[in-house]
């Protein structure tokens, strides 16, 4: 996997918090974050930009790439950052 692509792996002990995310499997972090945001939106949970990170360091291991800046996240989520915003 290219160093430019950030990957994440859900830690098994937190798998109950992320239904549909397979624990201990490396995936592209942006794809996992999009799935988590979509699930939260369906559940009626807040998906605004001001909330803590979608993929928490305590719950996931990361490799490759680098964390996106807050500015790039806001531009990817759109100004509103609401449930309809694309990631």
C-alpha positions in Angstrom: 0.0 0.0 0.0 1.3 3.5 -0.9 2.6 5.6 2.0 0.2 8.4 0.7 -2.9 6.3 1.6 -3.8 6.3 5.3 -5.2 3.0 6.5 -6.9 2.0 9.8 -7.6 -1.2 11.6 -10.4 -1.4 14.2 -9.2 -2.8 17.5 -11.2 -5.9 18.5 -12.2 -4.6 21.9 -14.1 -1.7 20.3 -15.8 -3.6 17.6 -19.2 -3.4 19.3 -19.1 0.4 18.9 -18.7 0.1 15.1 -21.3 -2.4 13.7 -20.4 -3.4 10.1 -16.6 -2.6 10.5 -14.6 -5.8 10.6 -12.1 -5.7 13.5 -8.4 -6.4 12.8 -8.7 -5.8 9.1 -6.7 -2.9 7.4 -8.9 -0.6 5.3 -8.5 2.8 3.7 -9.3 5.2 6.6 -11.3 7.6 4.5 -13.6 4.8 3.4 -14.1 3.6 7.0 -14.8 7.2 8.2 -17.4 7.6 5.5 -19.2 4.4 6.6 -19.1 5.5 10.2 -20.5 9.0 9.4 -23.3 7.4 7.2 -24.3 5.0 10.0 -24.4 7.8 12.6 -26.5 9.8 10.2 -29.0 6.9 9.8 -29.1 6.6 13.6 -29.9 10.3 14.0 -26.5 11.0 15.7 -24.7 14.3 15.2 -22.2 14.2 12.3 -21.2 17.9 12.4 -17.5 18.9 11.8 -17.1 20.2 15.3 -17.4 16.7 16.9 -14.3 14.8 17.9 -12.5 12.7 15.3 -14.7 10.2 13.5 -12.0 7.4 13.9 -10.6 7.7 17.4 -7.0 6.9 18.1 -8.1 4.8 21.1 -10.3 2.6 18.9 -8.2 2.3 15.7 -4.6 1.6 14.7 -3.4 3.7 11.8 -0.6 3.4 9.2 0.6 5.2 6.1 -0.3 8.6 4.8 -0.9 11.3 7.2 -3.9 12.8 9.1 -5.9 15.2 6.9 -5.8 18.8 8.2 -8.9 20.3 9.7 -9.2 22.6 6.7 -9.2 19.7 4.2 -11.8 17.8 6.2 -14.1 20.8 6.3 -13.8 21.2 2.5 -14.5 17.5 2.0 -17.5 17.6 4.3 -18.8 20.9 2.9 -19.7 24.0 4.8 -22.7 22.5 6.6 -21.0 19.2 7.4 -24.5 17.8 8.0 -25.8 14.3 7.3 -26.0 14.9 3.6 -22.4 16.1 3.2 -20.1 13.9 1.2 -16.9 12.7 2.7 
